[in-house]
C-alpha cells in the first residue's frame, strides 16, 4: 500500500483559496481496474485507492501519520502560483513590467 502526500490545487470552480492549505494523503491503486463484462462498468477490488482520502492541517501531520503506521509514501511539493494583476487598471499602468503583447 503506497501513499501520495500532496496539497491539492484549487478547482476551476473556485475563485478563492479555501481549503488549499490542507494536505491530502491518498493511496495508489495496487491492482489495475477491470471492466465488468455484463454492464461495462470499471471496477476494482482495492477499496483504499480512490475511496480513502485523508486530510491534514499541515505537511508534518501527514508525514507523521504515514510514518507511524509504516506506510511508504511519496511527498509531492506544490509550486507557488504566479501573482496576477490586482485590478483592471493595472493593465494600463505606466509601471507595467511586462511589454504589451498585442
VEXPA-788239 format. One record per residue (C-alpha): residue number from 1; residue in one letter; chain; x, y, z. Coordinates in steps of 0.05 Angstrom, whole numbers, plus 5000, padded with zeros to 4 digits. Example, Ala and Ser with C-alpha at 12.3 -4.5 7.8 and 13.67 -1.06 7.14 Angstrom:
2
SITE resi resn chain    x    y    z
SITE    1    a     A 5246 4910 5156
SITE    2    s     A 5273 4979 5143
***
This chain:
102
SITE resi resn chain    x    y    z
SITE    1    x     A 5000 5000 5000
SITE    2    x     A 5035 5062 4974
SITE    3    x     A 5011 5133 4991
SITE    4    x     A 5020 5201 4960
SITE    5    x     A 5021 5264 5003
SITE    6    x     A 5006 5330 4968
SITE    7    x     A 4970 5396 4971
SITE    8    x     A 4910 5395 4923
SITE    9    x     A 4904 5452 4872
SITE   10    x     A 4840 5493 4872
SITE   11    x     A 4787 5470 4824
SITE   12    x     A 4764 5510 4764
SITE   13    x     A 4700 5527 4801
SITE   14    x     A 4737 5562 4858
SITE   15    x     A 4756 5635 4855
SITE   16    x     A 4787 5636 4925
SITE   17    x     A 4838 5593 4960
SITE   18    x     A 4792 5558 5010
SITE   19    x     A 4817 5490 5033
SITE   20    x     A 4880 5498 4991
SITE   21    x     A 4925 5499 5052
SITE   22    x     A 4907 5428 5072
SITE   23    x     A 4950 5367 5057
SITE   24    x     A 4920 5303 5030
SITE   25    x     A 4943 5231 5037
SITE   26    x     A 4916 5186 4981
SITE   27    x     A 4932 5114 4968
SITE   28    x     A 4954 5089 4900
SITE   29    x     A 4919 5031 4867
SITE   30    x     A 4953 4964 4878
SITE   31    x     A 4917 4928 4822
SITE   32    x     A 4891 4951 4755
SITE   33    x     A 4817 4965 4747
SITE   34    x     A 4778 4917 4704
SITE   35    x     A 4716 4923 4661
SITE   36    x     A 4654 4885 4682
SITE   37    x     A 4633 4840 4624
SITE   38    x     A 4559 4847 4637
SITE   39    x     A 4549 4921 4649
SITE   40    x     A 4614 4950 4621
SITE   41    x     A 4629 4989 4685
SITE   42    x     A 4700 4994 4710
SITE   43    x     A 4711 4963 4779
SITE   44    x     A 4766 4942 4825
SITE   45    x     A 4776 4903 4888
SITE   46    x     A 4822 4954 4922
SITE   47    x     A 4778 4997 4967
SITE   48    x     A 4835 5042 4992
SITE   49    x     A 4851 5071 4924
SITE   50    x     A 4801 5125 4905
SITE   51    x     A 4757 5117 4966
SITE   52    x     A 4804 5134 5024
SITE   53    x     A 4828 5206 5024
SITE   54    x     A 4855 5234 5089
SITE   55    x     A 4864 5309 5100
SITE   56    x     A 4913 5342 5148
SITE   57    x     A 4925 5413 5171
SITE   58    x     A 4999 5413 5153
SITE   59    x     A 5053 5371 5118
SITE   60    x     A 5085 5347 5183
SITE   61    x     A 5020 5317 5208
SITE   62    x     A 5010 5278 5143
SITE   63    x     A 5082 5252 5144
SITE   64    x     A 5077 5233 5218
SITE   65    x     A 5013 5194 5204
SITE   66    x     A 5046 5155 5147
SITE   67    x     A 5109 5141 5187
SITE   68    x     A 5072 5120 5250
SITE   69    x     A 5033 5068 5210
SITE   70    x     A 5093 5045 5168
SITE   71    x     A 5060 5068 5103
SITE   72    x     A 5110 5081 5047
SITE   73    x     A 5096 5150 5018
SITE   74    x     A 5117 5200 4966
SITE   75    x     A 5116 5273 4984
SITE   76    x     A 5096 5319 4926
SITE   77    x     A 5114 5392 4938
SITE   78    x     A 5070 5443 4904
SITE   79    x     A 5095 5503 4867
SITE   80    x     A 5073 5573 4886
SITE   81    x     A 5025 5606 4838
SITE   82    x     A 5048 5667 4799
SITE   83    x     A 5017 5732 4823
SITE   84    x     A 4963 5762 4780
SITE   85    x     A 4942 5834 4767
SITE   86    x     A 4902 5861 4826
SITE   87    x     A 4857 5907 4786
SITE   88    x     A 4837 5920 4714
SITE   89    x     A 4872 5988 4715
SITE   90    x     A 4939 5953 4729
SITE   91    x     A 4938 5931 4656
SITE   92    x     A 4947 6004 4635
SITE   93    x     A 4997 6026 4689
SITE   94    x     A 5059 6065 4670
SITE   95    x     A 5099 6020 4716
SITE   96    x     A 5079 5957 4679
SITE   97    x     A 5138 5909 4677
SITE   98    x     A 5116 5863 4620
SITE   99    x     A 5111 5890 4549
SITE  100    x     A 5045 5891 4512
SITE  101    x     A 5032 5830 4470
SITE  102    x     A 4983 5858 4421
***
